[in-house]
């Protein structure tokens, strides 16, 4: 028994999947921005001088890292069921990845030479000025490639948003495939779109790594 591949269905469904791709891309961009900002906040709080701050921050971070994102999505959707699903999805993506990004930031901060910290103290620079002018510019530069790679990983995990009814690309492919009995064609098309978007980005991140000397 042979399978008759329906090329026409792929052409017909392409606009629908590209519309879903817009949602996928939006969730990825917003989630990555949230993860980058929140991860930096967590990394800085993790260096606070009091355990009243560091212990709760580490506990929450470990909890997020130790539980599946799918569980977090379903749980958040059940609790905040009056909130737009896309907003919930972006928040969960951002928070989940922030727990990993914070470790990347921590490594970047630790990589700043101790002599520069000492120089800032010798110049009587305030802690805020030290972080803004000396530490963070170097730390962020060091971790940019890793942040980009996490953004690509997030992009490939956006299909999880389908479980909370976000109309991202894979859910659109599945619905069209179920209606027209062309599952193979739809998931192949979705995969090709993912590849076309993620592979060039991966190449750009490699070039960035080389330029920054990683």
ZAKOLLUM-956132 format. One line per field, with one value per atom (N, C-alpha, C): residue in one letter; x, y, z. Coordinates in Angstrom, 2 decimals, decimal comma, padded with zeros to 5 digits. Layout:
! ZAKOLLUM-956132
rest: c(A	...)
px: c(X	...)
py: c(Y	...)
pz: c(Z	...)
END
This chain:
! ZAKOLLUM-956132
rest: c(X	X	X	X	X	X	X	X	X	X	X	X	X	X	X	X	X	X	X	X	X	X	X	X	X	X	X	X	X	X	X	X	X	X	X	X	X	X	X	X	X	X	X	X	X	X	X	X	X	X	X	X	X	X	X	X	X	X	X	X	X	X	X	X	X	X	X	X	X	X	X	X	X	X	X	X	X	X	X	X	X	X	X	X	X	X	X	X	X	X	X	X	X	X	X	X	X	X	X	X	X	X	X	X	X	X	X	X	X	X	X	X	X	X	X	X	X	X	X	X	X	X	X	X	X	X	X	X	X	X	X	X	X	X	X	X	X	X	X	X	X	X	X	X	X	X	X	X	X	X	X	X	X	X	X	X	X	X	X	X	X	X	X	X	X	X	X	X	X	X	X	X	X	X	X	X	X	X	X	X	X	X	X	X	X	X	X	X	X	X	X	X	X	X	X	X	X	X	X	X	X	X	X	X	X	X	X	X	X	X	X	X	X	X	X	X	X	X	X	X	X	X	X	X	X	X	X	X	X	X	X	X	X	X	X	X	X	X	X	X	X	X	X	X	X	X	X	X	X	X	X	X	X	X	X	X	X	X	X	X	X	X	X	X	X	X	X	X	X	X	X	X	X	X	X	X	X	X	X	X	X	X	X	X	X	X	X	X	X	X	X	X	X	X	X	X	X	X	X	X	X	X	X	X	X	X	X	X	X	X	X	X	X	X	X	X	X	X	X	X	X	X	X	X	X	X	X	X	X	X	X	X	X	X	X	X	X	X	X	X	X	X	X	X	X	X	X	X	X	X	X	X	X	X	X	X	X	X	X	X	X	X	X	X	X	X	X	X	X	X	X	X	X	X	X	X	X	X	X	X	X	X	X	X	X	X	X	X	X	X	X	X	X	X	X	X	X	X	X	X	X	X	X	X	X	X	X	X	X	X	X	X	X	X	X	X	X	X	X	X	X	X	X	X	X	X	X	X	X	X	X	X	X	X	X	X	X	X	X	X	X	X	X	X	X	X	X	X	X	X	X	X	X	X	X	X	X	X	X	X	X	X	X	X	X	X	X	X	X	X	X	X	X	X	X	X	X	X	X	X	X	X	X	X	X	X	X	X	X	X	X	X	X	X	X	X	X	X	X	X	X	X	X	X	X	X	X	X	X	X	X	X	X	X	X	X	X	X	X	X	X	X	X	X	X	X	X	X	X	X	X	X	X	X	X	X	X	X	X	X	X	X	X	X	X	X	X	X	X	X	X	X	X	X	X	X	X	X	X	X	X	X	X	X	X	X	X	X	X	X	X	X	X	X	X	X	X	X	X	X	X	X	X	X	X	X	X	X	X	X	X	X	X	X	X	X	X	X	X	X	X	X	X	X	X	X	X	X	X	X	X	X	X	X	X	X	X	X	X	X	X	X	X	X	X	X	X	X	X	X	X	X	X	X	X	X	X	X	X	X	X	X)
px: c(000,85	000,00	000,88	000,65	001,44	000,63	001,38	000,74	000,87	-000,25	-000,26	-000,02	001,20	001,56	000,80	000,16	-000,68	000,09	000,80	001,54	000,60	-000,56	-001,53	-001,98	-002,15	-002,58	-001,54	-000,27	000,80	000,73	000,47	000,34	-000,88	-001,98	-003,22	-003,09	-002,37	-002,28	-001,18	-000,29	000,85	000,43	-000,56	-000,94	-001,42	-002,15	-002,63	-001,47	-000,51	000,64	001,52	001,63	002,42	001,76	000,44	-000,27	000,01	000,01	000,38	001,82	002,68	004,09	004,26	003,39	003,45	003,25	002,30	002,08	003,27	003,82	005,01	006,17	006,38	007,49	007,27	006,04	005,72	005,98	005,53	005,75	007,23	008,00	009,43	010,15	009,84	010,52	010,19	008,90	008,50	009,03	008,96	009,47	010,96	011,70	013,15	013,51	012,80	013,04	012,76	011,64	011,30	012,35	012,79	013,81	015,12	015,49	016,75	016,72	015,60	015,49	015,35	014,42	014,18	015,39	016,06	017,25	018,34	018,49	019,48	019,12	017,84	017,39	017,68	017,38	017,62	019,11	019,94	021,39	021,93	021,44	021,90	021,40	020,13	019,59	020,31	020,78	021,49	022,81	023,30	024,54	024,28	023,03	022,68	023,42	023,75	024,52	023,72	022,42	021,61	020,92	020,88	020,22	018,71	018,18	016,74	016,32	017,27	017,00	017,47	018,70	019,29	018,60	018,20	017,58	016,24	015,29	014,03	014,25	015,18	015,44	015,94	016,87	017,40	016,36	015,50	014,46	013,47	013,05	012,11	012,77	014,02	014,75	014,87	015,21	015,35	014,01	012,95	011,61	011,25	011,49	011,15	011,98	013,27	014,14	013,82	013,27	013,06	011,69	010,84	009,51	009,35	008,64	008,48	007,72	008,11	007,44	005,98	005,71	004,34	003,45	003,95	003,20	002,99	004,01	003,89	002,85	002,81	001,82	000,41	000,17	-001,17	-001,59	-000,66	-000,96	-001,29	-000,49	-000,74	-002,06	-002,35	-003,60	-004,82	-004,68	-005,78	-006,01	-004,92	-005,02	-005,47	-004,85	-005,16	-006,03	-007,16	-007,99	-008,73	-008,65	-009,28	-008,29	-007,05	-006,00	-005,87	-005,52	-005,31	-004,27	-004,58	-003,64	-002,25	-002,17	-000,86	-000,04	-000,70	000,00	000,54	-000,28	000,17	001,35	001,24	002,31	003,62	003,57	004,78	005,38	004,52	005,00	005,68	005,08	005,66	006,96	006,98	008,21	009,33	008,99	009,99	010,51	009,61	010,02	010,81	010,34	011,04	012,47	012,64	013,97	014,81	014,17	014,92	015,69	015,15	015,84	017,15	017,22	018,47	019,37	018,75	019,50	020,21	019,60	020,22	021,57	021,71	022,99	024,01	023,55	024,44	024,95	024,04	024,44	025,42	025,12	025,99	027,41	027,53	028,85	029,51	028,74	029,29	029,77	029,01	029,40	030,65	030,70	031,87	033,12	032,93	034,07	034,71	034,03	034,61	035,79	036,98	038,17	037,97	038,47	038,35	039,03	040,09	040,80	039,92	038,92	038,03	037,07	036,64	035,82	036,62	037,87	038,72	039,01	039,19	039,43	038,22	037,05	035,83	035,73	036,08	036,06	037,12	038,29	039,36	038,97	038,15	037,69	036,43	036,02	034,82	033,56	033,48	032,27	031,17	029,95	028,82	028,53	027,89	027,55	026,73	025,80	024,97	025,81	026,72	027,58	028,52	029,00	029,89	029,19	027,95	027,20	026,88	026,42	025,97	027,12	028,22	029,29	030,39	030,55	031,69	031,27	030,45	030,18	029,21	028,03	027,00	027,38	028,01	028,40	029,29	030,23	031,10	030,37	029,54	028,83	027,87	027,11	026,13	026,85	027,97	028,74	029,19	029,59	030,09	029,00	027,75	026,69	025,77	026,00	025,11	024,92	025,99	025,78	024,89	025,08	024,27	022,81	022,58	021,21	020,54	021,29	020,75	020,38	021,23	020,95	019,71	019,53	018,32	017,08	017,23	016,11	015,71	016,69	016,40	015,71	016,18	015,55	014,11	013,86	012,50	011,61	012,16	011,41	010,93	011,79	011,44	010,51	010,31	009,41	008,06	007,86	006,56	005,38	005,57	004,41	003,72	004,43	003,80	002,63	002,66	001,59	000,24	000,25	-001,02	-001,88	-001,26	-002,04	-002,88	-002,56	-003,38	-004,11	-004,34	-005,16	-004,55	-003,26	-002,62	-002,50	-003,01	-003,01	-001,65	-000,62	000,70	000,75	001,89	001,97	001,67	002,21	002,00	000,55	-000,11	-001,53	-002,36	-001,99	-002,67	-002,45	-001,23	-000,92	-001,73	-001,84	-002,58	-004,07	-004,63	-006,06	-006,34	-005,46	-005,66	-005,49	-004,52	-004,28	-005,45	-006,07	-007,21	-008,43	-008,58	-009,73	-009,61	-008,40	-008,20	-007,44	-007,17	-006,49	-005,13	-004,36	-003,02	-002,02	-002,00	-001,12	000,35	000,79	002,21	002,63	001,81	002,14	002,21	001,24	001,18	002,35	002,68	003,79	005,13	005,21	006,42	006,58	005,49	005,53	005,91	005,31	005,64	007,12	007,61	009,02	009,94	009,57	010,38	010,40	009,27	009,22	010,10	010,03	010,91	012,37	012,71	014,09	014,53	013,67	014,00	014,23	013,57	013,71	014,86	015,04	016,03	017,46	017,61	018,97	019,77	019,21	019,98	020,31	019,38	019,65	020,80	020,86	021,97	023,30	023,31	024,54	024,97	024,00	024,32	024,91	024,37	024,88	026,30	026,60	027,98	028,94	028,53	029,38	029,58	028,51	028,61	029,58	029,51	030,42	031,87	032,15	033,52	033,96	033,05	033,42	033,71	032,97	033,19	034,30	034,87	035,99	035,64	034,43	034,00	034,49)
py: c(-001,20	000,00	001,25	002,14	003,35	004,55	005,56	006,78	007,86	008,44	009,50	010,85	011,34	012,61	013,75	014,57	015,66	016,98	017,28	018,53	019,74	019,57	020,67	021,10	020,13	020,46	021,32	021,04	021,83	023,27	023,46	024,82	025,52	024,79	025,39	025,77	024,95	025,18	026,16	026,48	027,35	028,69	029,41	030,68	030,50	029,42	029,16	028,90	028,11	027,81	029,04	029,87	031,09	032,04	032,03	032,84	032,30	030,96	030,37	030,65	030,73	031,04	032,44	033,36	034,70	034,64	033,80	033,63	032,94	031,95	031,25	032,23	033,06	034,01	035,06	035,54	036,53	035,97	034,74	034,11	033,93	033,59	033,39	034,69	035,74	037,03	037,59	037,60	038,14	037,26	035,94	035,04	035,18	035,38	035,54	036,84	037,91	039,19	039,08	038,43	038,26	037,42	036,34	035,48	036,23	037,07	037,81	038,80	039,52	040,52	039,85	038,90	038,25	037,42	036,78	036,01	036,88	038,09	039,02	039,45	039,72	040,09	038,97	037,74	036,59	036,43	036,62	036,47	037,52	038,75	039,82	039,57	039,18	038,90	037,72	036,79	035,64	036,01	037,23	037,71	038,69	038,77	039,67	039,25	040,20	039,88	039,18	039,06	038,44	037,17	036,16	034,90	035,05	036,12	036,35	036,57	036,97	037,17	035,96	035,53	034,48	033,14	032,77	031,45	031,32	032,28	032,17	032,20	033,05	033,13	031,80	031,18	029,89	028,79	028,86	027,84	027,89	029,10	029,26	028,84	029,22	028,86	027,36	026,68	025,23	024,56	025,11	024,55	024,64	025,80	025,99	025,08	024,96	024,11	022,63	022,25	020,83	020,32	021,17	020,74	020,96	020,06	020,18	021,44	022,05	023,25	022,95	021,75	021,38	021,43	020,95	021,00	022,45	023,27	024,68	025,38	025,06	025,67	025,31	024,02	023,57	024,14	024,14	024,69	026,16	026,93	028,36	028,64	027,83	028,01	027,71	026,72	026,37	027,45	028,04	029,05	030,39	030,80	032,11	031,94	031,26	030,92	032,10	033,27	034,45	035,28	034,86	035,59	035,01	035,86	035,42	034,30	033,18	032,05	032,42	033,31	033,69	034,40	035,22	035,92	034,91	033,91	032,87	032,11	031,79	031,05	031,81	033,10	033,92	034,00	034,19	034,29	033,01	031,86	030,59	030,33	030,59	030,43	031,30	032,56	033,49	033,11	032,72	032,35	031,05	030,09	028,81	028,98	029,72	029,90	030,87	031,77	032,68	031,91	030,77	029,98	029,42	029,19	028,72	029,90	030,94	032,11	032,76	032,69	033,28	032,65	031,35	030,68	031,14	031,43	031,96	033,34	034,17	035,49	035,36	034,42	034,24	033,91	033,02	032,68	033,89	034,71	035,91	036,92	037,06	037,97	037,46	036,16	035,58	035,70	035,81	035,91	037,29	038,28	039,63	039,58	039,98	039,88	040,58	039,95	040,52	041,87	042,04	043,32	044,49	044,26	045,35	045,70	044,70	044,98	045,82	045,42	046,13	047,55	047,71	049,05	049,96	049,41	050,20	050,64	049,74	050,11	051,17	051,02	052,00	053,38	053,42	054,69	055,20	054,50	054,87	054,91	054,03	053,95	053,28	053,76	053,16	051,78	050,90	049,58	049,66	050,60	050,74	051,13	052,08	052,52	051,40	050,62	049,50	048,49	048,16	047,20	047,75	048,99	049,55	049,83	050,35	050,81	049,79	048,84	047,93	046,47	045,99	044,56	044,10	044,71	044,22	044,32	045,42	045,44	044,27	043,91	042,78	041,45	041,32	040,06	039,77	040,79	040,60	040,26	040,93	040,62	039,17	038,68	037,30	036,26	036,61	035,60	035,73	036,70	036,90	035,64	034,90	033,68	032,67	032,49	031,53	031,98	033,28	033,80	033,52	033,70	033,42	031,96	031,08	029,64	029,26	029,89	029,62	030,14	031,24	031,75	030,76	030,14	029,13	027,92	027,51	026,38	026,70	027,92	028,33	028,29	028,75	028,75	027,34	026,35	024,97	024,32	024,96	024,42	025,12	026,09	026,78	025,86	024,71	023,83	023,40	023,45	023,13	024,07	025,26	026,23	025,75	024,76	024,23	023,65	023,16	022,54	023,55	024,84	025,87	026,70	026,08	026,61	027,82	028,01	029,07	028,59	029,35	028,90	029,06	028,40	028,48	027,56	027,49	026,86	025,36	024,62	023,17	022,82	023,58	023,31	023,58	024,59	024,86	023,72	023,20	022,07	020,84	020,60	019,43	019,56	020,74	020,93	020,77	021,34	021,22	019,76	019,09	017,68	016,80	017,11	016,32	016,54	017,77	018,09	017,49	017,47	017,04	015,71	015,09	013,79	013,85	014,88	015,04	015,37	014,52	014,77	014,86	013,89	013,85	015,13	015,58	016,78	018,00	018,10	019,28	019,34	018,21	018,23	018,38	017,85	018,07	019,55	020,18	021,60	022,43	022,10	022,82	022,65	021,43	021,17	021,96	022,06	022,82	024,31	024,82	026,23	026,46	025,54	025,64	025,63	024,73	024,62	025,90	026,41	027,62	028,82	028,83	029,96	029,77	028,55	028,32	028,12	027,49	027,19	028,46	029,42	030,66	031,38	031,33	031,96	031,27	029,94	029,20	029,60	029,79	030,21	031,60	032,49	033,83	033,80	032,91	032,81	032,26	031,35	030,83	031,94	032,76	033,88	034,86	035,08	035,97	035,42	034,11	033,47	033,67	033,50	033,66	035,12	036,04	037,46	037,88	037,32	037,67	036,88	035,94	035,19	034,02	033,43	032,29	031,01)
pz: c(000,00	000,00	000,00	-000,95	-001,05	-000,57	-000,13	000,36	-000,71	-001,10	-002,10	-001,43	-001,58	-000,96	-001,62	-000,79	-001,30	-001,23	-002,34	-002,39	-002,40	-003,00	-003,06	-001,68	-000,78	000,58	001,28	001,02	001,64	001,17	-000,13	-000,65	-000,10	000,00	000,51	001,99	002,74	004,19	004,57	003,64	003,97	004,59	004,04	004,67	006,12	006,38	007,73	008,68	008,23	009,08	009,29	008,27	008,43	009,42	009,44	010,45	011,85	011,96	013,24	013,59	012,56	012,79	013,40	013,01	013,60	015,11	015,53	016,97	017,63	016,95	017,46	017,63	016,62	016,66	017,74	017,87	018,90	020,29	020,53	021,83	022,11	021,08	021,25	021,58	020,83	021,05	022,43	022,78	024,08	025,22	025,04	026,07	026,28	025,18	025,27	025,98	025,65	026,32	027,81	028,16	029,57	030,29	029,65	030,25	030,45	029,46	029,56	030,71	030,85	031,92	033,28	033,37	034,65	035,09	034,13	034,47	035,06	034,52	035,05	036,47	036,70	038,05	039,04	038,65	039,52	039,81	038,78	038,96	039,93	039,81	040,70	042,12	042,27	043,60	044,25	043,43	043,97	044,62	044,35	044,95	046,09	046,53	047,63	048,90	049,77	050,98	052,08	051,93	052,97	052,47	053,32	052,96	052,87	053,46	053,36	051,90	051,08	049,65	048,85	049,09	048,26	048,41	049,61	049,82	049,08	049,24	048,48	046,97	046,51	045,07	044,55	045,25	044,81	044,89	045,91	046,05	044,89	044,54	043,42	042,11	041,93	040,71	040,57	041,64	041,60	041,34	041,91	041,67	040,19	039,59	038,18	037,30	037,61	036,80	036,96	038,10	038,41	038,02	037,48	037,06	035,55	034,87	033,41	033,02	031,93	031,47	031,12	030,63	030,29	031,52	032,65	033,90	034,33	034,17	034,53	033,68	032,39	031,50	031,91	032,13	032,49	033,84	034,80	036,11	036,06	035,33	035,22	034,50	033,49	032,75	033,62	034,49	035,39	036,45	036,92	037,98	037,43	036,32	035,73	034,48	034,66	033,50	032,88	033,51	032,93	032,12	032,12	031,39	029,99	029,03	027,65	027,61	026,94	026,90	026,40	025,40	024,88	025,96	026,76	027,85	028,86	029,19	030,10	029,51	028,23	027,57	027,57	027,24	027,23	028,63	029,63	031,01	031,46	031,16	031,57	030,82	029,53	028,76	029,34	029,60	030,11	031,47	032,38	033,73	033,72	032,92	032,87	032,37	031,29	030,75	031,57	032,29	033,16	034,22	034,66	035,67	035,14	033,84	033,22	032,84	032,29	031,88	033,07	034,24	035,43	035,71	035,45	035,65	034,63	033,43	032,39	032,81	033,29	033,78	034,95	035,85	037,02	036,57	035,58	035,06	034,42	033,71	033,10	034,13	035,21	036,29	036,98	037,23	037,89	037,03	035,71	034,80	034,79	035,36	035,44	036,41	035,99	036,85	038,20	039,25	040,60	040,70	039,89	039,93	039,57	038,71	038,32	039,44	040,20	041,38	042,37	042,58	043,53	043,06	041,76	041,21	041,44	041,28	041,51	042,96	043,87	045,29	045,59	044,94	045,16	044,67	043,63	043,07	043,77	044,82	045,61	044,76	043,78	042,97	043,77	043,61	044,31	043,73	044,51	043,96	042,68	042,65	041,45	040,25	040,44	039,35	038,92	039,88	039,57	038,68	039,03	038,24	036,86	036,80	035,53	034,56	035,06	034,19	033,95	034,86	034,76	034,62	035,56	035,63	034,55	034,50	033,59	032,11	031,65	030,22	029,84	030,71	030,40	030,52	031,56	031,77	030,63	030,22	029,14	027,83	027,57	026,36	026,36	027,52	027,61	027,38	027,71	027,68	026,48	025,60	024,46	023,62	023,27	022,48	023,18	024,48	025,23	025,27	025,41	025,41	024,07	022,99	021,67	021,50	022,02	021,93	022,73	023,89	024,66	023,93	023,21	022,42	021,33	020,70	019,68	020,31	021,47	022,17	022,52	022,97	023,30	022,06	020,95	019,69	019,35	019,56	019,22	020,25	021,40	022,41	022,45	021,56	021,52	021,20	020,52	020,32	021,61	022,74	024,02	024,31	023,73	024,01	023,49	022,63	022,11	023,21	024,29	025,37	026,12	025,97	026,62	025,55	024,41	023,32	022,59	022,68	021,90	020,45	019,48	018,08	017,40	017,94	017,32	016,10	015,46	014,14	014,16	015,11	015,12	015,40	016,27	016,52	015,28	014,50	013,24	012,25	012,23	011,34	011,73	013,03	013,50	013,16	013,35	013,06	011,57	010,74	009,29	008,86	009,43	009,10	009,49	010,65	011,10	010,21	009,73	008,89	007,50	006,95	005,57	005,45	006,59	006,62	005,90	006,24	005,65	006,77	007,78	008,93	008,52	007,71	007,34	006,62	005,70	004,95	005,85	006,79	007,65	008,62	009,25	010,20	009,48	008,26	007,47	007,13	006,73	006,40	007,63	008,77	010,01	010,35	010,18	010,46	009,55	008,28	007,33	007,67	008,14	008,53	009,76	010,73	011,90	011,47	010,56	010,08	009,38	008,51	007,75	008,66	009,82	010,74	011,72	012,21	013,28	012,76	011,59	011,12	010,81	010,06	009,84	011,15	012,10	013,40	014,10	014,01	014,61	013,99	012,68	012,00	012,46	012,63	013,10	014,51	015,36	016,72	016,73	015,83	015,73	015,32	014,37	013,96	015,11	015,88	017,03	018,06	018,30	019,24	018,81	017,52	017,02	017,15	016,85	016,92	018,35	019,30	020,71	021,35	020,57	021,08	021,95	021,80	022,60	021,95)
END
